Structures are given as structure tokens and as C-alpha cells.
């Protein structure tokens, strides 16, 4: 059966999308350039037999991806007037964890993908052993960056950043969600189970981005509730958009193989809700995310634009 067509958007919605993209495009480009510059410095290729490892890390991390997670960190840090150079270091750390997860997810023992960000995956461009080490090294680099005094002069701030990223990346977050995803092929999951899976696999790292900005701004835990609500809603909207792209997207635009979930027999938001209802749910989540930002003024416009981008993107 053909997928149902996307619902028509109103003129007002089109205007909001246009405004969001106008706000977001230069911010994404600037953030990507800054993250690449830092990675280029940190991943300078040594003149010894580790060169292969560094080249693989650079291949995976530099010059690709949306850089949405670093931008979320920067946008949240901006709310609290955090120094941009320091905020970039936190954004770099979360991007390193994200890229490490992609390297490992692409391997034959997991999703077995040959293409990522329009380029050969690391295990294809090199080999599986190099891919494992490249992922491990980017994971370690993230915590090295956060623990460095250049990220923040207060050791308690650095310790909280390290603890929160470890929680978001480990069995209570991204890795736990990936384990649930691997087992999803064996199970008939309902909507609640798929939501829980994605809140861990995708949402936990997005949640860290907002939490990290608040930590850098020295916002106490009880003052972070609206940002956590925003992160939860945007994380789910982002995943629904990913499911729609996997079901209906074009490989030439997404830069990766599509149709994987259907082939594997996995339940997703699209398989459970249908394309049209899934889109409507994603839109509702974006609107709800904006409500969590009501206490902020124009300084949160970038976060609002990111929420809109989460459901409007084509890759």
C-alpha cells in the first residue's frame, strides 16, 4: 500500500517553517564550522602507527552531520550567557558521543550499514577493528574534553557534566535504548514500549544537551524542568521524523540506507500510527515543546527553530 500523503500545511504554518529555517540555517552552518575546527585541532594525525585510527576518527567526525546536538547545547547556553568557547567544548563532547554511537551502530553486528552521511561507514572505509577503536576513542575524547579546566573553571560543574553525559550515554540512556532496539525484532512492541525505547536511544542524548546548558549556566536542578520538558518533546518529534524518513525518504537526501525498519520487521511510530497520524503527533510535540519555553523571550527563538526543524527536515 502506498504511504498516505503528508497533510497540507496552512499558509501560517509555511511562514513559521520559513522563519525557522531562516533562523536555523546560518546557526547550523556556523556551529558545524566551529565544531570541525575544534575536531581538526584535537584529531591532528600523529606521525606514527596510530595514524590509521586518527584518520578513521576524522572520517567519521569531521565534515558531516547536522550538528544539531552541539547547536542545542549552544542555544541553551545562550539563555544563560555562557561563554561561547566553553559552550562549544560541551557541544563537541556530545557530538563525539553521538558519532561514536553511529560508528558502532553501523557495524555488521548491529545495523550493518555501508553508508553514513553520504560516505562509506568506517568499517567499510577501513575495517571492523579500526571502527571499534575509532568509536571507543571518540567516546573517551568526549569525557577528556568535559573534564578539562578549559571547559569550566568550577570542578563541580565539570563533574556534573561528566556524570550526566555518562548517564545519558550508558545503559540508562543511549546504549540501553540500542539494546532494546536490537531486541525489538524479536518482540511485538506497543506504542508505549516504542516510546520508551526511543526516549533512551535518541532522547537521552538530546536531553543531555539541554541539561548541559543549564549546568554551564549554574541553574539549579529544580529550575531545569521546562528545559527537560522541551528536550523530551523534541527528542520524540525528532525520532518520529527519523521513522518517517526511513519509511518514505530518499537515500540520496538522507545519506543513509532507508527502509531498514520495515525490512527488519521492527515496530516504529510509523508502523504503529501510520504516516499521517505520526506526522500529526510530531507536530503536536513541536507545539508542546514551544509551550515549555514560554518563560523565555526572543533569546529562545533558536530553540524554537530547532524544534520546528526536527519535523521539517529531509535528512
Buried (B, 14 or more C-beta within 10 A) or exposed (E): EEEEEEEEEEEEBEEBBEBBBEBBEEBBEEBBEBBBEBBEEBBEEEEEEEEBBBBBBBBBBBBBBBBBBBBBBBBBBBBBEBEEEBBBBBBBBBBBBBBBBBBBBBBEEEBEBEBBBEBBBBBBBBEEEBBBBBBBBBBEBBBEBBBEEEBBEEEEBBBBBBEBBBBBBEEEBBBBBBBBBBEBEEEEBEEEBBBBBBBBBBBBBBBBBBBBBBBBBEBEEEEBEBBBBBBBBBBBBBBBBBBBBBBBBEEEEBBBBBEBBEEEEBBBBBBBBEBBBBBBBBBEBBEBBBEBBEEBEEEBBBBBBBBBBBBBBEB
